[in-house]
């Protein structure tokens, strides 16, 4: 992810049970690219939405790095 997204770091989020803010009741985790000075907060991250079309180039770059 760091190579594909050119990010400074990565945050890993995994929520359990409704009290832990779990909404999809199966195991999954979120890998969030992080950048110096991004002022990341989980609440802000959950509020941001993007169109799948906007993520195509990033997904292709990530796939390329994972299959290398």
PDB file of N, CA, C and O in Angstrom, chain B, residues numbered from 101:
ATOM      1  N   UNK B 101       0.815  -1.180   0.000  1.00  0.00           N
ATOM      2  CA  UNK B 101       0.000   0.000   0.000  1.00  0.00           C
ATOM      3  C   UNK B 101       0.868   1.257   0.000  1.00  0.00           C
ATOM      4  O   UNK B 101       0.554   2.235  -0.679  1.00  0.00           O
ATOM      5  N   UNK B 102       1.962   1.226   0.766  1.00  0.00           N
ATOM      6  CA  UNK B 102       2.811   2.413   0.815  1.00  0.00           C
ATOM      7  C   UNK B 102       3.382   2.737  -0.559  1.00  0.00           C
ATOM      8  O   UNK B 102       3.469   3.910  -0.923  1.00  0.00           O
ATOM      9  N   UNK B 103       3.766   1.742  -1.316  1.00  0.00           N
ATOM     10  CA  UNK B 103       4.305   1.990  -2.656  1.00  0.00           C
ATOM     11  C   UNK B 103       3.213   2.401  -3.625  1.00  0.00           C
ATOM     12  O   UNK B 103       3.396   3.332  -4.409  1.00  0.00           O
ATOM     13  N   UNK B 104       2.074   1.715  -3.580  1.00  0.00           N
ATOM     14  CA  UNK B 104       0.995   1.996  -4.524  1.00  0.00           C
ATOM     15  C   UNK B 104       0.363   3.356  -4.276  1.00  0.00           C
ATOM     16  O   UNK B 104      -0.005   4.047  -5.226  1.00  0.00           O
ATOM     17  N   UNK B 105       0.233   3.744  -3.033  1.00  0.00           N
ATOM     18  CA  UNK B 105      -0.458   4.992  -2.673  1.00  0.00           C
ATOM     19  C   UNK B 105       0.521   6.122  -2.368  1.00  0.00           C
ATOM     20  O   UNK B 105       0.115   7.276  -2.228  1.00  0.00           O
ATOM     21  N   UNK B 106       1.811   5.792  -2.264  1.00  0.00           N
ATOM     22  CA  UNK B 106       2.831   6.779  -1.916  1.00  0.00           C
ATOM     23  C   UNK B 106       2.482   7.477  -0.600  1.00  0.00           C
ATOM     24  O   UNK B 106       2.613   8.694  -0.469  1.00  0.00           O
ATOM     25  N   UNK B 107       2.029   6.665   0.382  1.00  0.00           N
ATOM     26  CA  UNK B 107       1.646   7.219   1.679  1.00  0.00           C
ATOM     27  C   UNK B 107       2.802   7.085   2.667  1.00  0.00           C
ATOM     28  O   UNK B 107       3.740   6.316   2.455  1.00  0.00           O
ATOM     29  N   UNK B 108       2.710   7.855   3.754  1.00  0.00           N
ATOM     30  CA  UNK B 108       3.759   7.854   4.768  1.00  0.00           C
ATOM     31  C   UNK B 108       3.595   6.723   5.772  1.00  0.00           C
ATOM     32  O   UNK B 108       4.565   6.321   6.416  1.00  0.00           O
ATOM     33  N   UNK B 109       2.385   6.210   5.912  1.00  0.00           N
ATOM     34  CA  UNK B 109       2.108   5.149   6.871  1.00  0.00           C
ATOM     35  C   UNK B 109       0.750   4.542   6.597  1.00  0.00           C
ATOM     36  O   UNK B 109       0.072   4.930   5.646  1.00  0.00           O
ATOM     37  N   UNK B 110       0.347   3.584   7.431  1.00  0.00           N
ATOM     38  CA  UNK B 110      -0.918   2.882   7.261  1.00  0.00           C
ATOM     39  C   UNK B 110      -1.565   2.711   8.628  1.00  0.00           C
ATOM     40  O   UNK B 110      -0.889   2.378   9.602  1.00  0.00           O
ATOM     41  N   UNK B 111      -2.870   2.938   8.702  1.00  0.00           N
ATOM     42  CA  UNK B 111      -3.636   2.642   9.908  1.00  0.00           C
ATOM     43  C   UNK B 111      -4.501   1.431   9.618  1.00  0.00           C
ATOM     44  O   UNK B 111      -5.143   1.359   8.570  1.00  0.00           O
ATOM     45  N   UNK B 112      -4.524   0.466  10.552  1.00  0.00           N
ATOM     46  CA  UNK B 112      -5.329  -0.737  10.427  1.00  0.00           C
ATOM     47  C   UNK B 112      -6.481  -0.625  11.424  1.00  0.00           C
ATOM     48  O   UNK B 112      -6.256  -0.461  12.623  1.00  0.00           O
ATOM     49  N   UNK B 113      -7.723  -0.714  10.920  1.00  0.00           N
ATOM     50  CA  UNK B 113      -8.912  -0.642  11.765  1.00  0.00           C
ATOM     51  C   UNK B 113      -9.693  -1.942  11.655  1.00  0.00           C
ATOM     52  O   UNK B 113      -9.906  -2.450  10.554  1.00  0.00           O
ATOM     53  N   UNK B 114     -10.117  -2.477  12.783  1.00  0.00           N
ATOM     54  CA  UNK B 114     -10.948  -3.675  12.797  1.00  0.00           C
ATOM     55  C   UNK B 114     -11.910  -3.521  13.970  1.00  0.00           C
ATOM     56  O   UNK B 114     -11.478  -3.450  15.121  1.00  0.00           O
ATOM     57  N   UNK B 115     -13.214  -3.470  13.688  1.00  0.00           N
ATOM     58  CA  UNK B 115     -14.231  -3.230  14.712  1.00  0.00           C
ATOM     59  C   UNK B 115     -14.958  -4.523  15.055  1.00  0.00           C
ATOM     60  O   UNK B 115     -15.240  -5.333  14.173  1.00  0.00           O
ATOM     61  N   UNK B 116     -15.262  -4.716  16.343  1.00  0.00           N
ATOM     62  CA  UNK B 116     -15.949  -5.920  16.801  1.00  0.00           C
ATOM     63  C   UNK B 116     -17.198  -5.562  17.598  1.00  0.00           C
ATOM     64  O   UNK B 116     -17.161  -4.731  18.506  1.00  0.00           O
ATOM     65  N   UNK B 117     -18.300  -6.207  17.238  1.00  0.00           N
ATOM     66  CA  UNK B 117     -19.582  -6.074  17.941  1.00  0.00           C
ATOM     67  C   UNK B 117     -20.166  -4.661  17.770  1.00  0.00           C
ATOM     68  O   UNK B 117     -19.426  -3.715  17.500  1.00  0.00           O
ATOM     69  N   UNK B 118     -21.473  -4.520  17.924  1.00  0.00           N
ATOM     70  CA  UNK B 118     -22.100  -3.205  17.753  1.00  0.00           C
ATOM     71  C   UNK B 118     -21.495  -2.114  18.643  1.00  0.00           C
ATOM     72  O   UNK B 118     -21.343  -0.971  18.211  1.00  0.00           O
ATOM     73  N   UNK B 119     -21.155  -2.464  19.870  1.00  0.00           N
ATOM     74  CA  UNK B 119     -20.565  -1.464  20.762  1.00  0.00           C
ATOM     75  C   UNK B 119     -19.198  -1.006  20.268  1.00  0.00           C
ATOM     76  O   UNK B 119     -18.739   0.077  20.629  1.00  0.00           O
ATOM     77  N   UNK B 120     -18.551  -1.815  19.453  1.00  0.00           N
ATOM     78  CA  UNK B 120     -17.258  -1.464  18.870  1.00  0.00           C
ATOM     79  C   UNK B 120     -17.402  -0.847  17.493  1.00  0.00           C
ATOM     80  O   UNK B 120     -16.417  -0.698  16.769  1.00  0.00           O
ATOM     81  N   UNK B 121     -18.638  -0.483  17.124  1.00  0.00           N
ATOM     82  CA  UNK B 121     -18.953   0.170  15.851  1.00  0.00           C
ATOM     83  C   UNK B 121     -18.849  -0.775  14.659  1.00  0.00           C
ATOM     84  O   UNK B 121     -18.572  -0.338  13.541  1.00  0.00           O
ATOM     85  N   UNK B 122     -19.069  -2.070  14.892  1.00  0.00           N
ATOM     86  CA  UNK B 122     -19.084  -3.037  13.793  1.00  0.00           C
ATOM     87  C   UNK B 122     -20.433  -2.964  13.094  1.00  0.00           C
ATOM     88  O   UNK B 122     -21.476  -3.030  13.745  1.00  0.00           O
ATOM     89  N   UNK B 123     -20.419  -2.827  11.763  1.00  0.00           N
ATOM     90  CA  UNK B 123     -21.656  -2.754  10.985  1.00  0.00           C
ATOM     91  C   UNK B 123     -21.795  -3.937  10.027  1.00  0.00           C
ATOM     92  O   UNK B 123     -22.914  -4.318   9.685  1.00  0.00           O
ATOM     93  N   UNK B 124     -20.694  -4.516   9.592  1.00  0.00           N
ATOM     94  CA  UNK B 124     -20.712  -5.696   8.734  1.00  0.00           C
ATOM     95  C   UNK B 124     -20.311  -6.868   9.620  1.00  0.00           C
ATOM     96  O   UNK B 124     -19.163  -6.945  10.056  1.00  0.00           O
ATOM     97  N   UNK B 125     -21.227  -7.770   9.888  1.00  0.00           N
ATOM     98  CA  UNK B 125     -20.996  -8.791  10.909  1.00  0.00           C
ATOM     99  C   UNK B 125     -20.291 -10.024  10.357  1.00  0.00           C
ATOM    100  O   UNK B 125     -20.808 -11.141  10.390  1.00  0.00           O
ATOM    101  N   UNK B 126     -19.112  -9.774   9.859  1.00  0.00           N
ATOM    102  CA  UNK B 126     -18.148 -10.788   9.472  1.00  0.00           C
ATOM    103  C   UNK B 126     -16.781 -10.134   9.665  1.00  0.00           C
ATOM    104  O   UNK B 126     -16.688  -8.912   9.787  1.00  0.00           O
ATOM    105  N   UNK B 127     -15.742 -10.930   9.693  1.00  0.00           N
ATOM    106  CA  UNK B 127     -14.414 -10.356   9.900  1.00  0.00           C
ATOM    107  C   UNK B 127     -13.966  -9.594   8.669  1.00  0.00           C
ATOM    108  O   UNK B 127     -13.976 -10.127   7.559  1.00  0.00           O
ATOM    109  N   UNK B 128     -13.587  -8.393   8.861  1.00  0.00           N
ATOM    110  CA  UNK B 128     -12.917  -7.616   7.830  1.00  0.00           C
ATOM    111  C   UNK B 128     -12.124  -6.522   8.531  1.00  0.00           C
ATOM    112  O   UNK B 128     -12.381  -6.190   9.688  1.00  0.00           O
ATOM    113  N   UNK B 129     -11.170  -5.978   7.819  1.00  0.00           N
ATOM    114  CA  UNK B 129     -10.421  -4.880   8.390  1.00  0.00           C
ATOM    115  C   UNK B 129     -10.206  -3.823   7.325  1.00  0.00           C
ATOM    116  O   UNK B 129     -10.289  -4.085   6.125  1.00  0.00           O
ATOM    117  N   UNK B 130      -9.930  -2.639   7.796  1.00  0.00           N
ATOM    118  CA  UNK B 130      -9.713  -1.499   6.919  1.00  0.00           C
ATOM    119  C   UNK B 130      -8.244  -1.120   6.973  1.00  0.00           C
ATOM    120  O   UNK B 130      -7.667  -0.996   8.053  1.00  0.00           O
ATOM    121  N   UNK B 131      -7.650  -0.939   5.824  1.00  0.00           N
ATOM    122  CA  UNK B 131      -6.286  -0.449   5.716  1.00  0.00           C
ATOM    123  C   UNK B 131      -6.385   0.965   5.158  1.00  0.00           C
ATOM    124  O   UNK B 131      -6.795   1.163   4.015  1.00  0.00           O
ATOM    125  N   UNK B 132      -6.014   1.927   5.959  1.00  0.00           N
ATOM    126  CA  UNK B 132      -6.181   3.332   5.593  1.00  0.00           C
ATOM    127  C   UNK B 132      -4.818   3.957   5.326  1.00  0.00           C
ATOM    128  O   UNK B 132      -3.980   4.015   6.225  1.00  0.00           O
ATOM    129  N   UNK B 133      -4.584   4.429   4.096  1.00  0.00           N
ATOM    130  CA  UNK B 133      -3.316   5.102   3.826  1.00  0.00           C
ATOM    131  C   UNK B 133      -3.262   6.396   4.627  1.00  0.00           C
ATOM    132  O   UNK B 133      -4.253   7.121   4.723  1.00  0.00           O
ATOM    133  N   UNK B 134      -2.088   6.681   5.206  1.00  0.00           N
ATOM    134  CA  UNK B 134      -1.927   7.869   6.043  1.00  0.00           C
ATOM    135  C   UNK B 134      -0.823   8.745   5.494  1.00  0.00           C
ATOM    136  O   UNK B 134       0.159   8.264   4.928  1.00  0.00           O
ATOM    137  N   UNK B 135      -1.005  10.042   5.675  1.00  0.00           N
ATOM    138  CA  UNK B 135      -0.059  11.031   5.186  1.00  0.00           C
ATOM    139  C   UNK B 135       0.287  11.990   6.316  1.00  0.00           C
ATOM    140  O   UNK B 135      -0.577  12.341   7.119  1.00  0.00           O
ATOM    141  N   UNK B 136       1.527  12.409   6.382  1.00  0.00           N
ATOM    142  CA  UNK B 136       1.952  13.364   7.404  1.00  0.00           C
ATOM    143  C   UNK B 136       1.029  14.583   7.318  1.00  0.00           C
ATOM    144  O   UNK B 136       0.831  15.146   6.241  1.00  0.00           O
ATOM    145  N   UNK B 137       0.469  14.982   8.460  1.00  0.00           N
ATOM    146  CA  UNK B 137      -0.400  16.155   8.504  1.00  0.00           C
ATOM    147  C   UNK B 137      -1.808  15.931   7.995  1.00  0.00           C
ATOM    148  O   UNK B 137      -2.516  16.902   7.727  1.00  0.00           O
ATOM    149  N   UNK B 138      -2.250  14.665   7.848  1.00  0.00           N
ATOM    150  CA  UNK B 138      -3.591  14.412   7.298  1.00  0.00           C
ATOM    151  C   UNK B 138      -4.724  14.632   8.303  1.00  0.00           C
ATOM    152  O   UNK B 138      -5.893  14.612   7.918  1.00  0.00           O
ATOM    153  N   UNK B 139      -4.406  14.838   9.561  1.00  0.00           N
ATOM    154  CA  UNK B 139      -5.418  15.087  10.607  1.00  0.00           C
ATOM    155  C   UNK B 139      -6.493  14.006  10.614  1.00  0.00           C
ATOM    156  O   UNK B 139      -7.679  14.292  10.772  1.00  0.00           O
ATOM    157  N   UNK B 140      -6.061  12.771  10.441  1.00  0.00           N
ATOM    158  CA  UNK B 140      -6.982  11.627  10.403  1.00  0.00           C
ATOM    159  C   UNK B 140      -7.688  11.456  11.745  1.00  0.00           C
ATOM    160  O   UNK B 140      -7.083  11.581  12.810  1.00  0.00           O
ATOM    161  N   UNK B 141      -8.962  11.172  11.662  1.00  0.00           N
ATOM    162  CA  UNK B 141      -9.717  10.682  12.813  1.00  0.00           C
ATOM    163  C   UNK B 141     -10.696   9.656  12.273  1.00  0.00           C
ATOM    164  O   UNK B 141     -11.168   9.791  11.144  1.00  0.00           O
ATOM    165  N   UNK B 142     -11.012   8.629  13.062  1.00  0.00           N
ATOM    166  CA  UNK B 142     -11.917   7.587  12.585  1.00  0.00           C
ATOM    167  C   UNK B 142     -13.280   8.164  12.230  1.00  0.00           C
ATOM    168  O   UNK B 142     -13.893   7.725  11.258  1.00  0.00           O
ATOM    169  N   UNK B 143     -13.768   9.135  12.990  1.00  0.00           N
ATOM    170  CA  UNK B 143     -15.066   9.739  12.694  1.00  0.00           C
ATOM    171  C   UNK B 143     -15.048  10.455  11.344  1.00  0.00           C
ATOM    172  O   UNK B 143     -15.982  10.323  10.554  1.00  0.00           O
ATOM    173  N   UNK B 144     -13.988  11.208  11.087  1.00  0.00           N
ATOM    174  CA  UNK B 144     -13.875  11.897   9.807  1.00  0.00           C
ATOM    175  C   UNK B 144     -13.756  10.898   8.673  1.00  0.00           C
ATOM    176  O   UNK B 144     -14.363  11.078   7.617  1.00  0.00           O
ATOM    177  N   UNK B 145     -12.974   9.840   8.884  1.00  0.00           N
ATOM    178  CA  UNK B 145     -12.781   8.826   7.843  1.00  0.00           C
ATOM    179  C   UNK B 145     -14.101   8.165   7.477  1.00  0.00           C
ATOM    180  O   UNK B 145     -14.369   7.943   6.296  1.00  0.00           O
ATOM    181  N   UNK B 146     -14.940   7.843   8.476  1.00  0.00           N
ATOM    182  CA  UNK B 146     -16.209   7.184   8.188  1.00  0.00           C
ATOM    183  C   UNK B 146     -17.163   8.107   7.435  1.00  0.00           C
ATOM    184  O   UNK B 146     -18.031   7.628   6.705  1.00  0.00           O
ATOM    185  N   UNK B 147     -17.018   9.411   7.599  1.00  0.00           N
ATOM    186  CA  UNK B 147     -17.914  10.362   6.943  1.00  0.00           C
ATOM    187  C   UNK B 147     -17.528  10.615   5.489  1.00  0.00           C
ATOM    188  O   UNK B 147     -18.346  11.121   4.720  1.00  0.00           O
ATOM    189  N   UNK B 148     -16.306  10.274   5.097  1.00  0.00           N
ATOM    190  CA  UNK B 148     -15.852  10.543   3.734  1.00  0.00           C
ATOM    191  C   UNK B 148     -16.262   9.401   2.822  1.00  0.00           C
ATOM    192  O   UNK B 148     -16.021   8.234   3.128  1.00  0.00           O
ATOM    193  N   UNK B 149     -16.872   9.736   1.716  1.00  0.00           N
ATOM    194  CA  UNK B 149     -17.277   8.744   0.728  1.00  0.00           C
ATOM    195  C   UNK B 149     -16.644   9.111  -0.611  1.00  0.00           C
ATOM    196  O   UNK B 149     -16.388  10.281  -0.894  1.00  0.00           O
ATOM    197  N   UNK B 150     -16.402   8.111  -1.409  1.00  0.00           N
ATOM    198  CA  UNK B 150     -15.897   8.362  -2.756  1.00  0.00           C
ATOM    199  C   UNK B 150     -16.618   7.436  -3.717  1.00  0.00           C
ATOM    200  O   UNK B 150     -17.162   6.404  -3.323  1.00  0.00           O
ATOM    201  N   UNK B 151     -16.611   7.819  -4.968  1.00  0.00           N
ATOM    202  CA  UNK B 151     -17.216   6.988  -6.008  1.00  0.00           C
ATOM    203  C   UNK B 151     -16.252   5.874  -6.387  1.00  0.00           C
ATOM    204  O   UNK B 151     -15.044   6.102  -6.458  1.00  0.00           O
ATOM    205  N   UNK B 152     -16.765   4.672  -6.632  1.00  0.00           N
ATOM    206  CA  UNK B 152     -15.881   3.574  -7.045  1.00  0.00           C
ATOM    207  C   UNK B 152     -15.024   3.946  -8.261  1.00  0.00           C
ATOM    208  O   UNK B 152     -13.874   3.518  -8.358  1.00  0.00           O
ATOM    209  N   UNK B 153     -15.570   4.731  -9.181  1.00  0.00           N
ATOM    210  CA  UNK B 153     -14.814   5.117 -10.375  1.00  0.00           C
ATOM    211  C   UNK B 153     -13.570   5.928  -9.999  1.00  0.00           C
ATOM    212  O   UNK B 153     -12.557   5.879 -10.697  1.00  0.00           O
ATOM    213  N   UNK B 154     -13.654   6.670  -8.898  1.00  0.00           N
ATOM    214  CA  UNK B 154     -12.526   7.490  -8.464  1.00  0.00           C
ATOM    215  C   UNK B 154     -11.394   6.652  -7.880  1.00  0.00           C
ATOM    216  O   UNK B 154     -10.279   7.147  -7.713  1.00  0.00           O
ATOM    217  N   UNK B 155     -11.669   5.394  -7.571  1.00  0.00           N
ATOM    218  CA  UNK B 155     -10.671   4.542  -6.925  1.00  0.00           C
ATOM    219  C   UNK B 155     -10.005   3.562  -7.890  1.00  0.00           C
ATOM    220  O   UNK B 155      -9.143   2.788  -7.475  1.00  0.00           O
ATOM    221  N   UNK B 156     -10.381   3.580  -9.153  1.00  0.00           N
ATOM    222  CA  UNK B 156      -9.890   2.578 -10.109  1.00  0.00           C
ATOM    223  C   UNK B 156      -8.371   2.616 -10.247  1.00  0.00           C
ATOM    224  O   UNK B 156      -7.720   1.575 -10.152  1.00  0.00           O
ATOM    225  N   UNK B 157      -7.798   3.794 -10.467  1.00  0.00           N
ATOM    226  CA  UNK B 157      -6.342   3.881 -10.650  1.00  0.00           C
ATOM    227  C   UNK B 157      -5.599   3.377  -9.417  1.00  0.00           C
ATOM    228  O   UNK B 157      -4.603   2.664  -9.537  1.00  0.00           O
ATOM    229  N   UNK B 158      -6.082   3.747  -8.234  1.00  0.00           N
ATOM    230  CA  UNK B 158      -5.466   3.283  -6.990  1.00  0.00           C
ATOM    231  C   UNK B 158      -5.584   1.768  -6.859  1.00  0.00           C
ATOM    232  O   UNK B 158      -4.619   1.102  -6.484  1.00  0.00           O
ATOM    233  N   UNK B 159      -6.761   1.217  -7.166  1.00  0.00           N
ATOM    234  CA  UNK B 159      -6.965  -0.235  -7.068  1.00  0.00           C
ATOM    235  C   UNK B 159      -6.039  -0.978  -8.027  1.00  0.00           C
ATOM    236  O   UNK B 159      -5.473  -2.010  -7.666  1.00  0.00           O
ATOM    237  N   UNK B 160      -5.883  -0.470  -9.223  1.00  0.00           N
ATOM    238  CA  UNK B 160      -4.994  -1.112 -10.193  1.00  0.00           C
ATOM    239  C   UNK B 160      -3.537  -1.050  -9.738  1.00  0.00           C
ATOM    240  O   UNK B 160      -2.794  -2.017  -9.906  1.00  0.00           O
ATOM    241  N   UNK B 161      -3.127   0.072  -9.166  1.00  0.00           N
ATOM    242  CA  UNK B 161      -1.754   0.185  -8.658  1.00  0.00           C
ATOM    243  C   UNK B 161      -1.533  -0.766  -7.496  1.00  0.00           C
ATOM    244  O   UNK B 161      -0.489  -1.413  -7.407  1.00  0.00           O
ATOM    245  N   UNK B 162      -2.511  -0.855  -6.606  1.00  0.00           N
ATOM    246  CA  UNK B 162      -2.397  -1.771  -5.467  1.00  0.00           C
ATOM    247  C   UNK B 162      -2.352  -3.220  -5.944  1.00  0.00           C
ATOM    248  O   UNK B 162      -1.547  -4.008  -5.448  1.00  0.00           O
ATOM    249  N   UNK B 163      -3.193  -3.572  -6.885  1.00  0.00           N
ATOM    250  CA  UNK B 163      -3.186  -4.934  -7.425  1.00  0.00           C
ATOM    251  C   UNK B 163      -1.839  -5.266  -8.044  1.00  0.00           C
ATOM    252  O   UNK B 163      -1.332  -6.375  -7.875  1.00  0.00           O
ATOM    253  N   UNK B 164      -1.263  -4.322  -8.753  1.00  0.00           N
ATOM    254  CA  UNK B 164       0.043  -4.531  -9.385  1.00  0.00           C
ATOM    255  C   UNK B 164       1.109  -4.796  -8.340  1.00  0.00           C
ATOM    256  O   UNK B 164       1.938  -5.688  -8.523  1.00  0.00           O
ATOM    257  N   UNK B 165       1.109  -4.038  -7.243  1.00  0.00           N
ATOM    258  CA  UNK B 165       2.105  -4.217  -6.188  1.00  0.00           C
ATOM    259  C   UNK B 165       1.901  -5.539  -5.454  1.00  0.00           C
ATOM    260  O   UNK B 165       2.876  -6.190  -5.080  1.00  0.00           O
ATOM    261  N   UNK B 166       0.652  -5.944  -5.243  1.00  0.00           N
ATOM    262  CA  UNK B 166       0.376  -7.188  -4.531  1.00  0.00           C
ATOM    263  C   UNK B 166       0.707  -8.428  -5.346  1.00  0.00           C
ATOM    264  O   UNK B 166       1.017  -9.479  -4.786  1.00  0.00           O
ATOM    265  N   UNK B 167       0.642  -8.310  -6.653  1.00  0.00           N
ATOM    266  CA  UNK B 167       0.909  -9.479  -7.496  1.00  0.00           C
ATOM    267  C   UNK B 167       2.373  -9.555  -7.929  1.00  0.00           C
ATOM    268  O   UNK B 167       2.776 -10.501  -8.606  1.00  0.00           O
ATOM    269  N   UNK B 168       3.156  -8.568  -7.541  1.00  0.00           N
ATOM    270  CA  UNK B 168       4.575  -8.549  -7.945  1.00  0.00           C
ATOM    271  C   UNK B 168       5.378  -9.562  -7.155  1.00  0.00           C
ATOM    272  O   UNK B 168       6.586  -9.687  -7.359  1.00  0.00           O
TER     273      UNK B 168
END
